[in-house]
Each structure stands twice: as C-alpha cells, then as structure tokens.
Amino acid sequence: MQPATEIRNERSAGELYWREYWIEAGALATFMLAACVFGVLLEHPSSAAHQSIDAPLLRRALMGAAMGLTAVAIISSHWGQRSGAHMNPALTLTYWALGKIRSRDALLYVAFQFLGGAAGVAAAAAVIGPPLGDAAVDFVATRPGPDGAGAAFAAELGISTLLMGTVLVTSNSPRLAHSTPLFAGALVALYITLETPLSGMSVNPARTLASVRDVAQGAVEVVRGKLRPASRTPLNPDAIGPHRRLDWIRFDLDEAKEVKRHLGGKLNDVVLAAVAGALRRYLRARRVPVVDLDFRVVVPVNTRPVSAQSTLGNRVAPMLARLPLENRDARGRLRQVAETSRALKDSRQVQAIGLFEDLANWANAALISALVRRATRWWSGNMIVTNIHGPPFPFYLLGARVLECYPMIPLLANQAVSIAILSYGGGLHWGFNSDWDAVPDLHDLVQCVVDEFAALEQAAAQESVTA
C-alpha cells in the first residue's frame, strides 16, 4: 500500500500518472460494488441468507470477512501493487503529509477515489435494482448509531488512527511489508464486525459519500437547475436600485381553503397558482409573450417529517418551481402547480439542500455572505414567493390586538419583485416588495393577484355546483 514510488522515479517530475489514477477509481468501485452485493445478500429482509441468520453480530462478521477478503484481493492484485491501492483519501493524504506523494498526485488520487466509489454504487444500483435502496440496506450507507454523532466521530477517529498507523508501520517494515494487505483486511473485517453499530464503520470519506447516492444525485440536480438561466422578464433587470416600493393585500383564509378543497392541492399551491395567473395577466398587459416563458420562483418547501412536528426551528428547503404562465385556465394552472410542488418535495434535491444548509451552518459567516452575493448574480429564479404559516389566534402588543401583519422579504440582485404571504388570524396577508424604478406599477401586479384569486374562487364555485 505504498505510493508507486518506483513508477514515480521512472517518469519526469511533471508527468501525470493517469493509469494509476484510474486504477484507484477502479479499486474503490470494486470495493463498493462488493459491499452493495454482500449488503443485499446479508441484510435485505427477503434474502435467504438474512432469513437463515437471525443474529446481527454473525451477519456483520460474515460481511466483515467478505469485505476484508475483498480488500486483501484488491491490495494484493497486480493493479493494486501498481497504484499503491490507497482506496482511501485519508491514506492518500497521510502519504502526502509525509512527503511521499506529490500534491498534484494526491489531489487526483482523492478525486478519482470519490469518482470510483460513486461509480461502484451506481453500477450496483443498475444491476441489483430496488433491493439496494431498501431501508434495511440503504445503499450500504454509513450512519451514526444510537449513541449519537459524538460517539460515532470518536469511534471513527479511533479506528482510522489504528488503521493508518498499522498500514504505515507494516508497509515500512522489511519484515512485514508483504503482509500489509493481510493486516489491512483483518482490520476491515474486525471493524465491520464490532464497530459498525457505533458509526456504520466508514474509515473512508470516499466510501461514505459514495453511499449517499440520493444526496449526490440531488446535488447534481440542484446545481444543474440553478445554472440553467430562467427567462428574462421586465421583473429581472441587470441591477436593482436602493429604493423600494411596497404594497399589500388581504384575503380571507377560509375562502382560500375553499379553493383548495374544491380544486385540490395544498394552500401553498393555491397561493402559487394565484401568483402564476397574476404574472400572466401582468406580463401580457406589457406585451411580454408568455407561451414559451420559463418563469421560475424560489419557494420554501416544508421538509419537516411527521415525527418532528412538535420540534422547534425551521425545516424548509428553498427550491425552484416553474410557474405555468402559458396555461390559460386557472384550474389547469393550479393542477400543474400542485404537480410541480409534489415532484419537488419528493425529489432528491431536498436532501441535497439540507446537506448544503448543514455545511453552511458550520462555515464562516463572512464566507457564506460572499458566496450568497456572488450566487445571486447567476441565480436562475425570477422571483421569491414564500408562504408563511402563522398563528390562527390573535397577538397583542402593549395590550392592543394586532389586526393585520404583512411580511416583507428583501430582493436579490436581479429580482425586482418579491412576494411574502402570512396566514394570521383568519387572513392571508400578502406583502409585496419591489424596486422603485424597475416596477413603478407594482399596484397593477397587486390588482392582478386580486383578479386571479377571484378567478380561482369562481372556478371552485363551479366545481362545487357540478359536484
């Protein structure tokens, strides 16, 4: 498991070892493919092996033996000897820190290890199919055990230190070097058998990320959607000024719920359908073609599971939803919006955005602010629309009852209008914020919302009569 020093010495200092990089990718792909196959055989509820072996410890021991032998076979193979068979970014970075591998080679080794791990899981998913995604297997993902993340991190630190130390000692000992694959394989088998309940037994960042297949695919979907530009409209100038124009309107909450009850969808779908119809009216009045318009709004999607309904804090993911401005029928627009909302909530993007938010919580605030400012320059949404579920009972301030409350949210760099809706005390309170110069006719847009809401109420009334 040494870096391929003999190959490095045969080549010029500036040459890249593409064959070795691809060997690293293939090695971890093979390891992950084997992990998926053995994971399904031993853990899937309908597997004959799972049904015949009741003891979890025995199943983990068999899994450990299988993966330990797989590791030994890969490390001892001709290809493993050629690349050094790191298969683990932690091991590669250890060799880099010791000066045994160049920075450029270490970076490419790590990149190809991540690539190979993801490819192995993807190949397993294509071959095995749905059983790999079963909750009992879950793409052989590694997760903290019942003792929590703290115990899992401590366990990972301990087993990683022991594994790295063992590999370094044995591979640098003339007497033990040839036995390094056996030591590494034995530790892998032991860890899977005994340590898995604590942390899932990762030791390998590339192996961990490879199993988070839904999050990885969701991240690709998120980035791809953000980078694809939305249609430009008069509401999306190159830049916005420092002055704002505000407006507001109130609807009866029970009337909005009646629309939902007769036409389907959720309350947020009714709100977005009203926005879609209002934008259609507003833009057509300004001679903007809407038939081929790709108009997207940033909407917060509720991701709170049923089990966490009583917990505090926000559990929402900001996502891009396309509004069907080309649809002439109010009822049809609501149906399309509801379908889009369901698809977004069920998509892999929700998990990926949750991961991004967790990373942002750990990152430096100044860094996040700088990234947000830059991101708004290529942000692919036309407008922010957020619907906030407020209290159904009244609030009081200094003994006086708060009658109405209209939310306002800031504008992004290339968005001249934002809309926020708050349900409070039996009403839907709409707050409109716009750039003073770019949208001098904001009240016309507000009136379009009023007209569209009336159209939805009319469609709901017709539906109740026919029903």
C-alpha positions in Angstrom: 0.0 0.0 0.0 2.9 2.3 -0.7 2.6 5.1 -3.3 4.0 3.9 -6.6 7.5 5.3 -5.9 9.2 3.0 -8.4 6.9 4.3 -11.2 7.3 7.9 -10.0 11.1 7.6 -10.2 10.9 6.3 -13.8 9.0 9.3 -15.0 9.6 13.0 -15.3 8.6 15.2 -12.3 5.8 16.9 -14.3 4.2 13.8 -15.7 0.8 12.7 -14.5 0.0 9.0 -13.7 -3.4 8.7 -15.4 -3.3 4.9 -15.4 -2.7 4.9 -11.6 -5.5 7.4 -11.0 -7.9 5.2 -12.9 -6.7 2.1 -11.0 -7.6 3.9 -7.8 -11.1 4.6 -9.1 -11.5 1.0 -10.2 -10.3 -0.3 -6.9 -12.8 1.6 -4.8 -15.5 1.0 -7.4 -14.9 -2.8 -7.0 -14.9 -2.5 -3.2 -18.2 -0.6 -3.2 -19.8 -3.0 -5.7 -18.8 -5.9 -3.5 -20.2 -4.1 -0.4 -23.5 -3.5 -2.1 -23.8 -7.1 -3.3 -22.9 -8.6 0.2 -25.1 -5.9 1.9 -28.1 -7.0 -0.1 -27.4 -10.7 0.4 -27.0 -10.4 4.2 -29.4 -7.5 5.2 -32.3 -7.5 2.7 -35.3 -8.9 4.5 -36.3 -11.2 1.6 -32.7 -12.6 1.2 -32.4 -16.3 2.1 -29.1 -15.6 3.9 -30.8 -12.9 6.1 -33.7 -15.1 6.9 -31.5 -18.0 7.9 -29.1 -15.9 10.1 -31.0 -14.2 12.9 -28.0 -12.9 14.8 -26.9 -9.4 13.6 -23.4 -10.0 15.0 -23.0 -13.1 12.9 -24.2 -11.3 9.8 -21.8 -8.4 10.5 -19.0 -11.0 10.9 -19.8 -12.5 7.6 -19.9 -9.1 6.0 -16.6 -8.2 7.6 -15.0 -11.4 6.3 -16.3 -10.8 2.8 -15.1 -7.2 2.7 -11.8 -8.0 4.4 -11.0 -10.6 1.7 -12.1 -8.2 -1.0 -9.7 -5.6 0.4 -6.9 -8.1 0.5 -7.6 -9.2 -3.1 -7.6 -5.6 -4.4 -4.4 -4.6 -2.5 -2.5 -7.7 -3.5 -3.5 -7.6 -7.1 -1.1 -6.5 -9.9 -3.2 -3.3 -10.3 -3.2 -2.6 -6.6 0.5 -3.0 -6.4 0.9 -0.6 -9.3 -1.1 2.2 -7.9 -0.4 1.5 -4.2 -4.1 0.6 -3.6 -4.8 3.5 -1.3 -8.6 3.4 -2.0 -8.9 5.9 0.8 -8.4 9.7 0.8 -7.3 9.6 4.4 -4.4 7.2 3.5 -3.5 9.3 0.4 -3.4 12.5 2.4 -1.3 10.8 5.1 1.3 9.8 2.5 1.1 13.4 1.1 1.7 14.9 4.6 4.7 12.6 4.9 6.1 13.9 1.6 5.8 10.5 -0.1 3.4 11.7 -2.8 3.2 14.9 -4.8 0.4 17.4 -4.1 -1.0 17.1 -7.6 -1.0 13.3 -7.5 -2.6 13.3 -4.0 -5.4 15.6 -5.3 -6.1 13.4 -8.4 -5.9 10.2 -6.3 -8.5 11.6 -4.0 -10.7 12.9 -6.8 -10.6 9.5 -8.6 -11.3 7.7 -5.4 -14.5 9.6 -4.9 -15.4 9.1 -8.6 -14.8 5.4 -8.3 -16.8 5.0 -5.1 -19.8 6.7 -6.7 -19.4 4.7 -9.9 -19.4 1.4 -7.9 -22.6 2.2 -6.1 -24.2 3.4 -9.3 -23.2 0.2 -11.0 -24.6 -1.9 -8.2 -27.9 0.1 -8.3 -28.2 -0.6 -12.0 -27.5 -4.3 -11.6 -29.3 -5.0 -8.3 -32.2 -2.6 -8.6 -34.7 -1.7 -5.9 -33.4 -4.1 -3.2 -30.3 -1.9 -2.8 -32.5 1.0 -1.9 -34.5 -0.9 0.7 -34.4 0.7 4.1 -32.5 -2.3 5.6 -29.7 -1.9 3.0 -30.0 1.8 2.0 -27.1 1.7 -0.5 -24.9 0.4 2.4 -24.7 3.9 3.8 -22.8 4.6 7.0 -24.7 6.5 9.7 -24.1 7.3 13.4 -25.5 4.6 15.8 -27.9 5.1 18.7 -25.2 6.7 20.8 -25.2 9.7 18.6 -22.8 11.6 16.3 -20.3 12.3 19.1 -19.7 8.7 19.8 -19.6 7.9 16.1 -17.0 10.6 15.4 -14.9 9.4 18.3 -15.1 5.8 17.1 -14.2 6.8 13.6 -11.2 8.7 14.9 -10.0 5.7 16.8 -10.4 3.1 14.1 -8.9 5.5 11.5 -5.9 6.2 13.6 -5.3 2.5 14.2 -5.7 1.6 10.5 -3.4 4.4 9.3 -0.8 3.5 12.0 -0.9 -0.2 11.1 -0.5 0.4 7.4 2.4 2.9 7.9 4.2 0.6 10.3 3.8 -2.6 8.3 4.4 -1.1 4.9 7.7 0.5 6.1 8.9 -2.7 7.8 11.0 -5.0 5.5 9.8 -8.0 7.5 6.1 -7.1 7.5 5.7 -5.2 4.2 4.5 -8.2 2.3 1.8 -8.8 5.0 0.3 -5.3 4.8 -2.7 -6.4 2.8 -3.5 -9.1 5.4 -3.2 -6.6 8.3 -5.5 -4.1 6.5 -8.0 -6.8 5.5 -8.1 -8.1 9.1 -8.8 -4.7 10.5 -11.6 -4.1 8.0 -13.2 -7.4 8.9 -12.8 -6.6 12.7 -14.2 -3.1 12.3 -17.3 -4.2 10.3 -18.0 -6.9 12.9 -17.6 -4.9 16.1 -17.6 -1.1 15.3 -20.4 -0.8 12.8 -23.1 -0.3 15.5 -21.3 2.9 16.6 -20.7 4.7 13.3 -21.5 2.4 10.5 -17.8 1.8 10.0 -16.7 4.1 7.4 -13.0 5.0 7.9 -13.1 6.2 4.3 -14.6 9.5 3.2 -15.0 8.4 -0.4 -16.8 5.2 0.7 -19.2 7.3 2.9 -20.0 9.8 0.2 -20.5 7.0 -2.4 -23.3 5.5 -0.4 -25.1 8.8 -0.1 -26.4 8.3 -3.6 -29.6 10.3 -3.3 -27.8 13.3 -1.9 -25.2 13.2 -4.6 -27.7 12.9 -7.3 -29.8 15.6 -5.6 -26.8 17.9 -5.5 -26.3 17.5 -9.2 -30.0 18.3 -9.8 -29.8 21.4 -7.6 -26.6 22.8 -9.3 -27.9 22.0 -12.8 -31.2 23.7 -12.1 -29.5 26.8 -10.6 -27.1 27.1 -13.5 -29.8 26.9 -16.2 -30.9 30.5 -16.7 -34.6 31.3 -16.4 -36.3 33.6 -19.0 -35.5 37.3 -18.7 -38.6 39.5 -18.0 -39.1 43.2 -17.1 -39.1 42.0 -13.5 -35.5 40.9 -13.8 -33.2 43.9 -14.5 -29.5 43.6 -14.6 -29.3 45.5 -11.3 -31.7 47.0 -8.8 -31.6 50.3 -7.1 -31.6 51.3 -3.4 -35.2 52.5 -3.2 -38.2 50.3 -2.6 -41.9 50.4 -3.4 -44.2 48.4 -1.0 -47.8 47.2 -1.3 -50.1 44.8 0.4 -53.5 43.0 0.2 -55.5 40.7 2.4 -57.6 37.7 1.5 -59.9 35.6 3.7 -58.1 32.4 4.7 -61.3 30.3 4.7 -62.0 31.4 1.1 -58.5 30.2 0.1 -59.2 26.9 1.8 -62.4 26.5 -0.1 -60.5 26.8 -3.3 -58.1 24.1 -2.1 -61.0 21.9 -1.0 -62.8 22.0 -4.4 -59.9 22.2 -6.8 -57.3 20.2 -5.0 -53.7 20.8 -3.9 -52.5 22.5 -0.8 -52.9 26.1 0.4 -49.4 26.9 -0.8 -50.4 25.5 -4.3 -53.4 27.9 -4.3 -51.0 30.8 -3.5 -48.6 29.9 -6.2 -51.4 29.4 -8.7 -52.7 32.9 -7.9 -49.2 34.3 -8.4 -48.9 32.4 -11.7 -52.2 33.8 -13.0 -51.4 37.3 -11.8 -48.0 37.2 -13.5 -49.6 36.0 -16.7 -52.0 38.9 -16.6 -49.4 41.5 -15.7 -46.8 40.4 -18.3 -49.3 40.1 -21.1 -50.6 43.6 -20.4 -47.0 44.7 -21.0 -46.8 42.7 -24.3 -44.4 40.1 -22.9 -45.0 36.7 -24.7 -45.8 34.1 -22.0 -46.3 31.0 -24.2 -42.6 29.9 -24.1 -41.7 31.7 -20.9 -39.6 29.7 -18.4 -40.6 31.7 -15.3 -39.3 30.2 -12.0 -39.9 31.2 -8.4 -37.9 30.4 -5.4 -40.2 28.7 -2.9 -39.5 27.2 0.5 -40.6 23.5 0.6 -41.6 22.1 4.0 -39.3 19.1 4.8 -40.3 18.5 8.4 -41.1 14.8 8.9 -44.3 13.8 10.9 -42.1 12.7 13.7 -40.7 16.2 14.2 -43.9 18.2 14.1 -43.5 19.3 17.7 -39.8 20.3 17.5 -38.7 23.9 17.2 -36.8 25.5 14.3 -37.4 25.8 10.6 -37.3 22.7 8.4 -37.7 24.1 4.9 -35.6 23.8 1.7 -35.6 26.7 -0.8 -36.3 25.2 -4.3 -37.0 26.4 -7.8 -40.6 25.9 -9.1 -41.6 26.7 -12.6 -44.9 28.5 -12.9 -47.2 27.5 -15.9 -47.8 31.0 -17.2 -48.6 29.6 -20.6 -51.7 27.9 -19.3 -54.9 29.9 -19.9 -57.1 28.1 -17.4 -57.0 29.0 -13.7 -57.9 25.5 -12.7 -55.3 24.0 -15.0 -52.6 26.3 -13.6 -53.5 25.1 -10.1 -53.3 21.5 -11.1 -49.9 22.0 -12.7 -48.5 23.9 -9.7 -49.7 21.1 -7.4 -47.9 18.5 -9.5 -44.7 20.6 -9.5 -44.8 21.0 -5.7 -45.3 17.3 -5.2 -42.4 16.5 -7.5 -40.1 18.9 -5.8 -40.9 17.7 -2.3 -40.3 14.0 -3.4 -37.1 14.8 -5.3 -33.6 14.2 -4.2 -32.9 17.9 -4.1 -34.5 18.2 -0.7 -31.8 16.0 0.9 -29.0 17.8 -1.0 -30.2 21.3 0.0 -30.4 20.1 3.6 -26.7 19.0 3.3 -25.8 22.4 1.9 -27.5 24.1 4.7 -25.8 22.0 7.3 -22.4 22.8 5.7 -23.4 26.5 5.7 -24.1 26.3 9.4 -20.6 25.2 10.1 -18.9 27.6 7.6 -17.6 31.1 8.3 -20.4 33.8 8.2 -18.3 36.1 6.0 -17.6 33.3 3.6 -21.3 32.5 3.3 -22.2 36.1 2.8 -19.7 36.5 0.0 -20.9 33.3 -1.7 -24.5 34.5 -1.5 -23.7 37.8 -3.1 -21.9 36.1 -5.9 -24.6 33.4 -6.3 -27.3 36.0 -6.8 -25.6 37.1 -9.9 -26.3 33.8 -11.7 -29.3 32.8 -9.7 -31.8 31.3 -12.1 -35.0 32.3 -10.3 -37.2 35.2 -11.4 -38.8 35.9 -8.1 -39.1 34.8 -4.5 -42.5 33.7 -3.2 -42.8 32.5 0.3 -45.9 31.4 2.2 -45.5 31.5 6.0 -47.9 29.6 8.2 -48.7 32.0 11.0 -50.8 31.6 14.2 -54.6 31.3 13.8 -55.1 33.2 17.1 -54.5 37.0 17.6 -51.4 38.5 19.0 -51.3 41.6 21.3 -48.7 44.3 21.6 -48.8 46.5 24.7 -52.4 45.4 25.3 -53.6 46.3 21.7 -54.7 43.5 19.4 -52.6 43.1 16.2 -55.2 43.2 13.5 -53.1 42.6 10.4 -49.5 41.7 9.7 -47.9 42.0 6.3 -44.5 40.3 5.7 -41.8 41.8 3.5 -38.7 40.0 2.2 -35.6 41.5 0.6 -34.8 41.5 -3.1 -32.0 39.6 -4.8 -29.6 41.3 -7.2 -31.5 40.6 -10.3 -35.1 40.3 -9.0 -37.2 43.5 -8.9 -40.2 41.9 -7.0 -40.6 39.6 -4.1 -43.8 38.3 -2.5 -44.4 37.1 1.0 -47.7 35.7 2.4 -48.5 35.2 6.1 -51.6 33.4 7.4 -52.7 35.1 10.6 -55.9 35.5 12.5 -58.1 34.1 9.7 -56.5 36.1 6.9 -53.9 35.7 4.1 -51.7 38.8 4.3 -49.7 39.5 1.1 -46.7 41.7 1.2 -45.1 43.0 -2.0 -41.6 44.5 -2.2 -40.3 45.9 -5.4 -37.6 48.1 -6.9 -38.8 51.7 -7.1 -37.6 52.3 -10.6 -37.9 48.9 -12.2 -41.5 48.3 -11.1 -43.3 51.7 -11.0 -46.7 49.9 -11.5 -46.5 47.5 -8.6 -50.1 48.1 -7.7 -51.1 46.8 -11.1 -49.5 43.5 -10.2 -51.3 43.5 -6.8 -54.6 44.1 -8.7 -53.8 41.1 -11.0 -53.4 39.0 -7.9 -56.9 40.1 -6.7 -58.4 39.3 -10.1 -56.7 35.9 -10.3 -57.8 35.0 -6.8 -61.4 35.9 -7.8 -61.0 33.6 -10.9 -59.9 30.7 -8.6 -62.9 31.3 -6.3 -65.2 31.3 -9.4 -63.7 28.0 -10.6 -64.1 26.5 -7.1 -67.7 27.6 -7.0 -68.4 26.0 -10.4 -66.7 22.8 -9.2 -68.9 22.7 -6.1 -72.1 23.1 -8.2 -71.1 20.3 -10.6 -70.1 18.0 -7.8 
